């Protein structure tokens, strides 16, 4: 709990000295589980490379008959990071997140990210993250343990012109102990394709379509996710 307040305090300090600030709103829908999701992200970055953000997320519970009007708070996430430019093409970004989850507690996440601008209109990003849930749950052996996950993300991004850009994202998660995902495996995969367009120098809109595997229902429906969002920078 003390770690969460320290991270929140640091985020506030960064906000006061912010060099660049943005507000991002994103809504989404999962087809297989029929679940609506949305989040609001306020982020700040200083000229010296330090940055931070606060993300507020909501969703419904996927019960039959529920719609977007039944959405409730699910979690709040605080993030701190530092960007270090190795050279003109490569940037390293270590970071740390604290997530407060409804009816659960705090989860802690540490990561290292690398961005590589390998061509004038192309960029490759990768991130390796370790997640630790601060609460205990029953594992596959019936023991109460902390769930730990290693997550890897890879992005291939392309700028088509000054206003339009797109990307492909591959994500893989691996549980380090005796827990499993809805696919009855210790591994989870995502494939996402996104497209963004700058309406003005300050406003960008974007969309993303992702394949998340199968749902946990009896029909094992394919789980597709559609997202729409907009970012205002100032």
Buried (B, 14 or more C-beta within 10 A) or exposed (E): EEEBEEBBEBBEBBBEEBEEBBEBEBBBBBBBBBBBBBBEBBBBBBEEBBBBBBBBBBBBEBEEEBEEEEBEEBBBBBBBBBBEEEEEEEBBBEBBBBBBBEEBBBBBBEBBBBBBBEEEEEBBBBBEBBBBBBEEEEBEEEEEBBBBBEBBBEBEBEBEEEEEBBBEBBBEBBBBBBBEBBBEEBEBBBEBEBBBBBEEEEEBEBBBEBEBBBBEEEEEBEBBBEBBBBBEBE
